[in-house]
Amino acid sequence: PMQYSDRVDYLKVKVEKEIRYKKFGLANTIMYQQVLSGDAVFKVPEIITRNTLYYEDHLFKRALFLQTGINFKYFTKYNMNAYDPVLAEFYVQNDQDLGGFPLLDLFFNAKIRQTRIFFKWEHFNSVFTSKNEYFSAPGYPYRDAVIRFGLVWDFFL
């Protein structure tokens, strides 16, 4: 291993905006990144976007708060760092471009008085596409679609 002796300069511009219309909302985050110097050791995707389209409303005489929608995440292809499990460290690699795939999640949140319940189907688009294109690091596939749910019950208000 070698320590990089030069300076690393990095530019990041992030824009966030939420648009609401009646009971619908669209939350957007777009980030542009560029390494100005030191790109041999500091690798980042050029564009990252996170968008959430949702519906929310109070139902049953405001006894139930409901929120449901879809999350979209995307980042451009880049030479992401590789992982060495023996050393338990990431290292710089220049052989493989990874990324450039969307991640879609469906979610459902509800709150009744002091009880909250949620369901989330993470990365559900992997069911419809090839498994060979989703990697979180070289040689490490991104997790498959999974359904998460939870229940939070506050005994004291």
N, C-alpha and C positions, 0 to 999 in steps of 0.2 A: 504493500500500500504506500501511496505517496500523498503528501499534503499539497494542495494547490497553493502556490505562493503569490499569484496575482490577485487583483481585485475583481469582484463580481458585481456588476451593475445590472439592475433589474427594473423594468418598467411594468407597472400594473395599473390598469384603469378599470374600475368597476362601476356599473350603473345598475341601480335597483329602482323599480317602479311597480306599484300595485294599481290596477285598474278595477274599479268596482262598478257594477251596473245592477241595480236592484238587489237580488239575492245571489248574484254570481260575482265571482272575482277571478282575476288573473294576476298572479304575483310573478314578476320577471326579475331575473338577475343575469346580467351578461358581463363577463370579465374578459378583457384582452390583456395578454401578458407577452412580454418580449425581453429576452436576455440581451442586454447591450454589450456586455463584455463578460467573459467567463462561461460562454455557452458550451465549452468542452466538458465542464463539470456540473453545470446547473441546467437541467433539462426540465422544461415546463410545457404544457400544451398552450398553443397560441390563443385559443378561444375556449371558454368554459361557459355553459349556459345552464340555468336551472329555472324551470317554469312550472307553475302550479295553476291549474284551472280547477275551480271548486264552486260548489253550491253550499250555502249555509242559510239556516232559517230556524226560528223558534216555532215549535208546533205544540198542539194540545194545550192551548191557553198558556203558552210560554213555559210549560212544565218540562219540555224536551228541547234541547239545543242540538241540532243536527248539522254536520258538516261532512261532505263527501266530494271526492274529486280525483284528479290524476296528476301525478308528478312526472316531469320530463327532465332528464339530465343528459348532457352531452359534452364531450371534450374532444378536440381535434387530435389526430394521430401525432405521436411524438416518440422519441427514444426514451421511454420511461426507465427508471433505475431497475436493475435486476436485484434479486434477493438471494443471499447465500445462507442457507439454513444452518450450516455448520458454525459459521461465525455469528449468526443471527443479526446480520447487517445488510443494508442495501449497498450496491456499488454501481458505478456508472458503466453503461453498456451502449454501444453504437451500432449494433447489428440488426436490431429488430424494432420497427415502428409498431406501436400498439395504441389502441384507442380508436376513436372515430366511430363509435357505436352508441346508440341511444340506450338509456335505461328508463323504463316506464314502470311506475308504481301506481296502483289503485288504492285509495284509502277511504275509510268510513269512521267518523268519530261521532259519538253521541254522549250527551250529559243530561242526566236526570237527577235533580237536586244535588246530593253530594256524591253521586256515582257516575263514573265515566267509563265508557267502553270504547274500544277501538279495534279495527281490523285493518290490516295492510297487506296487500299482495305485492311483494317487492319483485322487481325485475320480471314482470309477467310476460314481457315480449320475448323472453328467451324460449318460451314454449313454442313460438311460431317461427323461429329462425335457427340458423346453424349454431351449434355449440362451440365450433372451432374459432369463432371470432371474438369471444369475450375473455379478455385476460386482464387481471389486476397487476401483474408483473410478468416478465418473460418466464414462461414455464409454469405459471400459476393461473389456472382458469378462475374467472370471476364466479361468484356463487350462483347456483341455479335459482329458479323462481322459488319463493318461499312465502307462506302465509303466516303472518304474525298477528296475534290478538292479545288483548289485555283488558283487565278490569281493575279500576282504581276506585276504592270505596273509602271515603273519608268519614271516620267515625265521629270526629269533632269538627264543628264548623268555626 
